[in-house]
Amino acid sequence: MQSSSKLPKDNVLLVGFPSNGLVGTFTISYLVHHLAMDQIGEIDHPEIPPTLFVEDGEILPPIRIYQKNNLYVVLSDLPFDPFIAYDFAESILEYCKKNQIKKIVIVSGMETVNRDPESPKIFGLVTHQSLEKLLYDNGISKFLAGSIFGTDAAMITAFRKSKIPALILYAECHPFFPDPEASLIAITTLANILQIKVDTTDIQKKMERLRIQHRNLMEETIRSLQAQKQDQRPGRAPQIYR
């Protein structure tokens, strides 16, 4: 597997968290491993249940920060309940300000039960007109109408009020099952935006195993998405550790 060393000249942040089809989690996690990014920090919150993950003998926190050159990543392996979503968004915005991030890209899934399973589509939404050209140059259809709630809405709300432009990529996906096929188009689209080369052959070979491995996370995510449709209240601010 080869990866290009040509990464963004300006500081760019990618954000992925469990949502419809686990598209954001699959996509951002793949790029972190593909680019061999270094973990440089983590995000903690007093209302996140005590949770740790172990990968190849290494203890990992549920919300991690990675970096390689001018590319930054925030990756969560936990879905957010309604009380944490706005705190998470505000902490990401503050992190962007401290690290002079010039652009943020959020990857998520769009609930589409009747989509073509062989060729899911991807749509883009931007918080600032400065990113409209990015959609056009990469052949990304604009998200024209629909409802957004939960962590996606919290992130968009935070960044549309800031000077930092955000691009949200929505891949059509199944709402109730992990959807690696939808993640494939998200990965290739994001790679085009970042101008890096990716090889998704390994994901294609492991799709069924990915579905089984992430079945429990999908169940937790569905419960979280359902809860996010209810009223939200402000919580306490998360801490970022470097």
ZIJOVEN-V673400 format. One record per pair of residues at least 6 apart in sequence whose C-alpha atoms are under 8 Angstrom apart, sorted by the first residue. I is the first residue (numbers start at 0). GAP is how many residues later the second one is. If there is no record, write none. Layout:
# ZIJOVEN-V673400
i=I gap=GAP
i=I gap=GAP
This chain:
# ZIJOVEN-V673400
i=0 gap=197
i=0 gap=198
i=1 gap=195
i=1 gap=196
i=1 gap=197
i=2 gap=31
i=2 gap=32
i=2 gap=193
i=2 gap=194
i=2 gap=195
i=3 gap=192
i=3 gap=193
i=4 gap=191
i=5 gap=189
i=5 gap=190
i=6 gap=62
i=6 gap=63
i=6 gap=64
i=6 gap=187
i=6 gap=188
i=6 gap=189
i=7 gap=62
i=7 gap=63
i=7 gap=186
i=8 gap=61
i=9 gap=60
i=9 gap=91
i=9 gap=92
i=10 gap=59
i=10 gap=60
i=10 gap=61
i=10 gap=88
i=10 gap=89
i=10 gap=90
i=10 gap=91
i=10 gap=92
i=11 gap=58
i=11 gap=59
i=11 gap=60
i=11 gap=89
i=11 gap=90
i=11 gap=91
i=11 gap=92
i=11 gap=93
i=12 gap=58
i=12 gap=59
i=12 gap=60
i=12 gap=61
i=12 gap=83
i=12 gap=88
i=12 gap=90
i=12 gap=91
i=12 gap=92
i=13 gap=14
i=13 gap=57
i=13 gap=58
i=13 gap=59
i=13 gap=60
i=13 gap=90
i=13 gap=91
i=13 gap=92
i=13 gap=93
i=14 gap=9
i=14 gap=13
i=14 gap=58
i=14 gap=59
i=14 gap=60
i=14 gap=89
i=14 gap=90
i=14 gap=91
i=14 gap=92
i=15 gap=8
i=15 gap=9
i=15 gap=11
i=15 gap=12
i=15 gap=13
i=15 gap=58
i=15 gap=59
i=15 gap=60
i=15 gap=90
i=15 gap=91
i=15 gap=92
i=16 gap=7
i=16 gap=8
i=16 gap=58
i=16 gap=59
i=16 gap=60
i=16 gap=61
i=16 gap=62
i=16 gap=91
i=17 gap=6
i=17 gap=7
i=17 gap=58
i=17 gap=59
i=17 gap=60
i=17 gap=61
i=17 gap=199
i=17 gap=200
i=17 gap=203
i=18 gap=6
i=18 gap=60
i=18 gap=89
i=18 gap=90
i=18 gap=202
i=18 gap=203
i=18 gap=206
i=19 gap=88
i=19 gap=89
i=19 gap=90
i=19 gap=91
i=19 gap=153
i=19 gap=154
i=19 gap=155
i=19 gap=156
i=19 gap=158
i=19 gap=201
i=19 gap=202
i=20 gap=88
i=20 gap=90
i=20 gap=152
i=20 gap=153
i=20 gap=154
i=20 gap=155
i=20 gap=156
i=20 gap=157
i=20 gap=158
i=20 gap=159
i=20 gap=161
i=20 gap=197
i=21 gap=86
i=21 gap=87
i=21 gap=156
i=21 gap=157
i=21 gap=196
i=22 gap=84
i=22 gap=85
i=22 gap=86
i=22 gap=148
i=22 gap=150
i=22 gap=155
i=22 gap=156
i=22 gap=157
i=22 gap=159
i=22 gap=160
i=22 gap=163
i=23 gap=82
i=23 gap=83
i=23 gap=84
i=23 gap=85
i=23 gap=159
i=24 gap=50
i=24 gap=51
i=24 gap=52
i=25 gap=154
i=25 gap=157
i=26 gap=80
i=26 gap=156
i=26 gap=157
i=26 gap=159
i=26 gap=160
i=27 gap=45
i=27 gap=47
i=27 gap=79
i=27 gap=159
i=28 gap=46
i=29 gap=157
i=30 gap=156
i=31 gap=34
i=31 gap=41
i=33 gap=164
i=34 gap=33
i=35 gap=32
i=36 gap=29
i=36 gap=30
i=36 gap=31
i=37 gap=28
i=37 gap=29
i=37 gap=30
i=38 gap=25
i=38 gap=26
i=38 gap=27
i=38 gap=28
i=39 gap=24
i=39 gap=25
i=39 gap=26
i=39 gap=27
i=39 gap=202
i=40 gap=23
i=40 gap=24
i=40 gap=25
i=40 gap=199
i=40 gap=200
i=40 gap=201
i=41 gap=19
i=41 gap=21
i=41 gap=22
i=41 gap=23
i=41 gap=198
i=41 gap=199
i=41 gap=200
i=42 gap=20
i=42 gap=21
i=42 gap=22
i=42 gap=195
i=42 gap=196
i=42 gap=197
i=42 gap=198
i=43 gap=19
i=43 gap=194
i=43 gap=195
i=43 gap=196
i=43 gap=197
i=44 gap=191
i=44 gap=192
i=44 gap=193
i=44 gap=194
i=45 gap=190
i=45 gap=192
i=46 gap=37
i=50 gap=10
i=50 gap=11
i=51 gap=7
i=51 gap=8
i=51 gap=9
i=51 gap=10
i=52 gap=6
i=52 gap=7
i=52 gap=8
i=52 gap=9
i=53 gap=6
i=61 gap=14
i=61 gap=15
i=61 gap=16
i=62 gap=11
i=62 gap=12
i=62 gap=13
i=62 gap=14
i=62 gap=15
i=63 gap=9
i=63 gap=10
i=63 gap=11
i=63 gap=12
i=64 gap=7
i=64 gap=8
i=64 gap=9
i=64 gap=10
i=65 gap=6
i=65 gap=7
i=65 gap=8
i=66 gap=6
i=77 gap=139
i=77 gap=143
i=78 gap=141
i=78 gap=142
i=78 gap=145
i=79 gap=71
i=79 gap=144
i=80 gap=143
i=80 gap=144
i=80 gap=146
i=80 gap=147
i=81 gap=68
i=81 gap=69
i=81 gap=142
i=81 gap=145
i=81 gap=146
i=81 gap=148
i=81 gap=149
i=81 gap=150
i=81 gap=151
i=82 gap=149
i=82 gap=150
i=82 gap=151
i=82 gap=152
i=83 gap=150
i=83 gap=151
i=83 gap=152
i=84 gap=65
i=84 gap=66
i=84 gap=69
i=85 gap=65
i=85 gap=68
i=85 gap=69
i=85 gap=148
i=85 gap=149
i=86 gap=147
i=86 gap=148
i=86 gap=149
i=86 gap=150
i=86 gap=151
i=87 gap=149
i=87 gap=150
i=88 gap=62
i=88 gap=65
i=88 gap=66
i=88 gap=69
i=89 gap=65
i=89 gap=68
i=89 gap=147
i=90 gap=146
i=90 gap=147
i=90 gap=148
i=90 gap=149
i=92 gap=65
i=92 gap=66
i=95 gap=6
i=95 gap=68
i=100 gap=63
i=101 gap=62
i=101 gap=63
i=102 gap=61
i=102 gap=62
i=102 gap=63
i=102 gap=64
i=103 gap=60
i=103 gap=61
i=103 gap=62
i=103 gap=63
i=104 gap=61
i=104 gap=62
i=104 gap=63
i=104 gap=64
i=105 gap=60
i=105 gap=61
i=105 gap=62
i=105 gap=63
i=106 gap=61
i=106 gap=62
i=106 gap=63
i=106 gap=79
i=107 gap=44
i=107 gap=60
i=107 gap=61
i=107 gap=62
i=107 gap=63
i=108 gap=60
i=108 gap=61
i=108 gap=62
i=108 gap=63
i=108 gap=64
i=108 gap=73
i=109 gap=60
i=109 gap=61
i=109 gap=62
i=109 gap=63
i=109 gap=65
i=110 gap=61
i=110 gap=62
i=110 gap=63
i=110 gap=64
i=111 gap=60
i=111 gap=61
i=111 gap=62
i=111 gap=63
i=112 gap=60
i=112 gap=61
i=112 gap=62
i=114 gap=57
i=114 gap=58
i=116 gap=64
i=117 gap=63
i=119 gap=51
i=119 gap=52
i=119 gap=53
i=119 gap=61
i=119 gap=62
i=119 gap=65
i=120 gap=50
i=120 gap=51
i=120 gap=61
i=120 gap=64
i=121 gap=18
i=121 gap=19
i=121 gap=47
i=121 gap=48
i=121 gap=49
i=121 gap=50
i=121 gap=63
i=121 gap=64
i=122 gap=17
i=122 gap=18
i=122 gap=19
i=122 gap=20
i=122 gap=46
i=122 gap=47
i=122 gap=48
i=123 gap=11
i=123 gap=16
i=123 gap=17
i=123 gap=18
i=123 gap=19
i=123 gap=43
i=123 gap=44
i=123 gap=45
i=123 gap=46
i=124 gap=17
i=124 gap=18
i=124 gap=42
i=124 gap=43
i=124 gap=44
i=125 gap=6
i=125 gap=39
i=125 gap=40
i=125 gap=41
i=125 gap=42
i=126 gap=29
i=126 gap=32
i=126 gap=33
i=126 gap=38
i=126 gap=39
i=126 gap=40
i=127 gap=32
i=127 gap=37
i=127 gap=38
i=129 gap=35
i=130 gap=34
i=130 gap=35
i=130 gap=36
i=133 gap=59
i=134 gap=6
i=134 gap=7
i=137 gap=51
i=137 gap=54
i=137 gap=55
i=148 gap=79
i=148 gap=80
i=149 gap=75
i=149 gap=78
i=149 gap=79
i=150 gap=77
i=155 gap=10
i=158 gap=6
i=158 gap=7
i=159 gap=6
i=168 gap=17
i=169 gap=16
i=170 gap=11
i=170 gap=12
i=170 gap=14
i=170 gap=15
i=171 gap=10
i=172 gap=6
i=172 gap=9
i=175 gap=42
i=175 gap=43
i=175 gap=46
i=176 gap=34
i=176 gap=38
i=176 gap=41
i=177 gap=32
i=177 gap=33
i=177 gap=36
i=177 gap=37
i=177 gap=40
i=178 gap=32
i=179 gap=23
i=179 gap=24
i=179 gap=27
i=179 gap=30
i=179 gap=31
i=180 gap=23
i=180 gap=26
i=183 gap=16
i=183 gap=19
i=187 gap=10
i=190 gap=6
i=190 gap=7
